[in-house]
Amino acid sequence: KAQKLPQVVRGGSEGGAHDGLFDRVLCDVPCSGDGTLRKDFKVWDKWTPLFGLRIHRLQEQIAMRGLSLLRVGGVMAYSTCSFNPIEDEAVVASLLRRTRGAVELVDASAMLPDLKRGPGFTAWKVIDEALREFATFEDSQKSSVPKRRRALFLPSMWPPTKKELKKMPLERCLRLYPHLQDTGGFFVALFRKVRPLESRADEHARAPPPPAPSAETNPLRAHLEYREVSAEVRAAVSADLGIEDTALQGHLFSRSAEACTVSWFASSTVARGTAPSAGIADNVSGRLRAVWGGATIARRVRGGGGY
């Protein structure tokens, strides 16, 4: 939850919420980790372009929060162990775009002269898991692209325009390749804050997530809803566990129609209340989402052998 770190304000200051406080911020964000493929062989089998698409927004939010907490004159290092420009230069370009001149990329070419590195990219392609290239954000939103896939793409994933590149020296980013110096793969960009952020610059980073859709508005969430098991399932659990059927009535619930896993709830009100939230005050229930409830008391034996 680094993107939700609270703002720190100097004691006695007024209206200084965006001045920041820290001289240095290390922003090593979650990433797809493809730069670790020399030591983590699982990356070879599991990596897909979707990793970068799914985590890009979070990386940007965390980095914006870091810049907000940075004082004027301070330096923030944004880093990943990924080669994917969607996680690297695309995030850097988005930060420069959103901060509107309040931060600048530091030229680190003279730092650590013995460290071999490559320059940052100024152009790249945006692809999906099928290696289909989308030249523009608009292309990714066409009706021929599945709706769930369209939601993964953001305009900030595409390279800057030629006009933007004149103010975005992305080549100042550092790309550390394993073959250059027998290391792991890494990406680093140094930002210096030259003036306070505009008040709305980090709104996206601090904005709360939208309310979770219910099973009625989104069938994909239906599997998260607990439903009371049928009389047949209750009878099977009663017989297999040796519990009186009357003691189970109104207490057994499951998330699947097959009732592969059966949970015990103290009351049906609590069970049904897990969507959105039972027993929670009305003023906060809309901001909380239960993802698990009850106590699992029975699981169906594979092969149809009862509980």
C-alpha positions in Angstrom: 0.0 0.0 0.0 2.9 2.3 -0.6 0.8 4.5 -2.9 -1.4 5.4 0.2 1.4 6.4 2.5 0.1 9.4 4.5 1.4 12.9 3.8 3.8 14.2 6.4 3.6 18.0 7.1 6.2 20.0 9.0 5.0 21.0 12.4 3.4 24.5 12.4 3.2 24.8 8.6 0.0 25.7 6.9 -0.9 24.7 3.4 2.4 22.8 2.9 0.9 19.4 2.2 2.7 19.2 -1.2 6.1 20.6 -0.1 7.3 17.1 1.0 9.6 16.3 3.8 12.2 13.7 2.8 15.6 14.5 1.3 15.8 11.1 -0.4 13.2 8.5 -1.4 14.0 5.0 -2.7 11.1 3.9 -4.8 11.8 0.3 -5.6 8.4 -0.7 -6.9 6.8 -4.2 -7.4 7.5 -5.4 -10.9 7.3 -8.4 -13.2 10.9 -9.3 -12.2 12.1 -10.4 -15.7 15.5 -8.9 -14.8 16.0 -11.7 -12.3 15.8 -14.5 -14.9 19.5 -15.5 -14.3 18.7 -16.6 -10.7 15.0 -17.2 -10.8 14.3 -19.8 -13.5 10.6 -19.7 -12.9 10.5 -16.4 -14.8 11.2 -18.2 -18.0 8.0 -20.2 -17.8 5.7 -17.7 -16.2 6.5 -14.3 -17.8 4.0 -12.8 -20.2 3.5 -9.2 -21.5 0.4 -9.0 -19.3 2.6 -8.6 -16.2 3.7 -5.2 -17.2 0.2 -4.1 -18.3 -1.3 -5.2 -15.0 1.2 -3.5 -12.7 1.9 -0.3 -14.6 -0.8 1.7 -12.8 0.3 0.6 -9.4 4.0 1.5 -10.2 2.9 4.9 -11.3 0.8 5.5 -8.2 3.6 4.5 -5.8 6.1 6.7 -7.6 3.8 9.7 -7.6 3.3 9.2 -3.8 7.1 9.1 -3.4 7.5 12.4 -5.3 4.8 14.0 -3.2 6.7 13.0 0.0 10.0 14.4 -1.4 11.0 17.9 -0.4 12.1 20.5 -3.0 15.7 19.8 -3.9 15.4 16.2 -2.8 16.2 13.2 -5.1 14.1 10.1 -5.6 15.4 6.8 -7.2 12.7 4.9 -9.2 13.8 1.4 -9.8 12.6 -2.0 -11.0 14.2 -5.4 -11.8 12.4 -5.4 -15.1 13.5 -4.8 -18.7 9.9 -4.0 -19.8 9.6 -0.3 -20.9 5.9 -0.4 -19.8 7.2 -0.7 -16.3 10.2 1.6 -16.8 10.4 4.4 -19.3 6.6 4.6 -19.7 6.2 5.2 -15.9 9.0 7.8 -16.0 7.5 9.6 -18.9 4.1 9.6 -17.2 5.6 11.1 -14.0 7.3 13.9 -15.9 4.1 14.6 -17.8 1.9 14.7 -14.6 4.3 16.8 -12.5 4.4 19.5 -15.2 8.0 20.6 -14.6 8.0 20.1 -10.9 10.6 17.3 -11.2 13.4 16.6 -13.6 15.4 13.6 -14.6 18.9 13.7 -13.2 21.8 13.1 -15.6 23.7 10.2 -13.8 26.2 9.5 -16.6 29.1 10.7 -14.3 28.0 8.7 -11.3 29.6 5.3 -10.7 31.8 5.5 -13.9 32.8 1.9 -13.6 29.2 0.7 -13.7 28.4 -0.4 -17.2 24.9 0.6 -18.3 22.7 1.3 -21.3 20.6 4.4 -21.9 16.9 4.6 -21.4 14.5 3.9 -24.3 12.7 6.7 -26.1 10.5 4.4 -28.2 8.9 1.0 -27.6 5.9 -1.1 -28.6 2.8 -2.0 -26.6 1.7 -5.6 -27.0 -0.7 -8.1 -25.4 -0.1 -11.7 -24.4 -0.6 -12.8 -28.0 2.1 -10.4 -29.1 -0.4 -8.2 -31.0 1.0 -4.7 -31.3 -1.2 -1.7 -30.6 0.2 1.4 -32.3 -2.0 3.7 -30.2 -4.2 3.6 -27.1 -7.2 4.1 -29.4 -6.3 0.9 -31.2 -6.3 -1.0 -27.9 -9.9 0.2 -27.3 -11.5 -1.1 -30.5 -14.4 -3.4 -30.3 -12.3 -6.2 -31.8 -10.3 -6.3 -28.5 -12.1 -8.2 -25.7 -13.6 -5.8 -23.2 -11.7 -7.3 -20.2 -8.4 -6.9 -22.2 -9.2 -3.3 -23.1 -9.4 -2.4 -19.5 -5.7 -3.3 -19.0 -4.4 -0.5 -21.3 -3.7 3.0 -20.2 -2.7 6.0 -22.4 0.5 6.4 -20.3 1.8 3.1 -21.6 2.7 4.5 -25.0 5.9 6.4 -25.8 6.0 10.2 -25.6 5.4 12.2 -28.8 8.4 13.8 -30.5 7.3 17.1 -29.0 7.2 15.6 -25.5 10.6 14.0 -25.9 12.2 17.4 -26.3 11.4 17.9 -22.6 11.8 14.3 -21.5 15.5 13.2 -21.7 14.6 9.5 -21.1 18.1 8.5 -22.2 19.2 9.6 -18.8 17.6 6.5 -17.3 19.9 3.6 -16.5 19.5 0.2 -17.9 21.7 -2.4 -16.3 21.9 -5.5 -18.5 23.3 -8.9 -17.1 25.7 -9.5 -19.9 27.5 -6.1 -19.5 29.0 -6.8 -16.1 27.8 -10.2 -14.9 24.9 -8.8 -12.9 21.2 -9.1 -12.6 18.9 -6.9 -14.8 17.9 -3.5 -13.3 16.4 -0.2 -14.3 16.9 3.1 -12.4 15.8 6.7 -13.0 16.8 9.6 -10.7 14.3 12.4 -10.2 15.1 15.8 -8.6 12.2 17.8 -7.3 12.7 21.4 -8.3 9.4 22.9 -7.0 6.3 21.8 -5.1 3.8 19.6 -7.0 0.6 21.2 -8.0 -2.2 20.3 -5.7 -3.9 17.9 -8.1 -0.7 16.2 -9.4 -0.9 13.3 -7.0 -4.7 13.0 -6.8 -4.6 9.9 -8.9 -2.0 8.3 -6.6 -4.1 9.0 -3.5 -7.6 8.4 -4.9 -9.4 5.5 -3.2 -10.2 2.5 -5.4 -13.7 2.5 -6.9 -16.3 0.5 -4.9 -16.3 -3.2 -5.7 -19.0 -4.3 -8.1 -21.7 -6.5 -6.7 -22.7 -9.9 -8.1 -25.7 -8.2 -9.6 -23.7 -5.6 -11.5 -20.8 -7.9 -12.3 -21.4 -11.7 -12.7 -17.6 -12.2 -12.4 -18.0 -11.4 -8.7 -20.8 -13.9 -8.2 -18.2 -16.6 -7.0 -17.4 -14.4 -4.0 -21.0 -14.5 -2.7 -22.0 -17.1 0.0 -25.2 -19.0 -0.6 -27.0 -21.4 1.7 -26.4 -25.0 0.6 -29.3 -27.1 -0.6 -31.1 -29.6 1.6 -29.4 -32.5 -0.2 -25.9 -31.1 0.6 -26.9 -30.4 4.2 -28.1 -34.0 4.5 -24.9 -35.3 3.1 -22.8 -33.2 5.5 -25.0 -34.3 8.4 -24.6 -38.0 7.5 -20.8 -37.9 6.8 -19.9 -35.7 9.8 -22.4 -37.3 12.2 -24.1 -34.0 13.1 -27.9 -33.7 13.5 -29.5 -32.1 10.4 -31.5 -29.7 12.6 -28.3 -28.3 14.1 -27.0 -27.4 10.7 -30.1 -25.7 9.3 -29.4 -22.0 8.5 -25.7 -22.3 9.2 -24.1 -24.0 6.1 -23.1 -21.9 3.2 -20.9 -22.2 0.1 -19.6 -20.0 -2.7 -20.2 -22.7 -5.4 -23.3 -24.4 -6.6 -21.4 -27.7 -6.3 -20.7 -26.9 -2.6 -17.2 -28.3 -2.8 -16.3 -26.4 0.3 -18.9 -25.8 3.0 -18.5 -23.1 5.6 -20.3 -22.6 9.0 -21.8 -19.2 9.8 -23.3 -18.3 13.1 -26.4 -17.0 11.3 -27.6 -16.6 7.8 -27.6 -12.8 8.2 -23.9 -12.8 8.7 -23.3 -15.1 5.8 -25.4 -13.1 3.3 -23.8 -9.9 4.7 -20.4 -10.8 3.4 -21.5 -9.0 0.3 -21.1 -6.2 0.9 -20.5 -6.4 4.7 -22.6 -7.6 7.6 -22.5 -6.2 11.1 -20.5 -3.2 9.8 -21.8 0.4 10.4 -23.6 1.8 7.4 -21.1 4.7 7.1 -18.2 2.4 6.3 -19.8 -0.7 4.8 -19.5 0.8 1.3 -15.7 1.1 1.7 -15.1 -2.4 3.0 -15.3 -5.7 1.1 -15.4 -9.1 2.8 -13.4 -11.7 0.8 -13.7 -14.6 3.3 -16.0 -15.6 6.1 -17.2 -18.4 8.2 -15.3 -21.5 9.3 -14.7 -24.3 6.8 -16.2 -27.5 8.3 -16.4 -29.8 5.2 -14.8 -30.4 1.9 -16.1 -32.7 -0.8 -13.8 -35.7 -1.3 -12.5 -35.8 -4.9 -14.2 -38.5 -7.0 -17.6 -38.0 -5.3 -16.8 -39.8 -2.1 -18.8 -37.5 0.1 -17.5 -35.1 2.8 
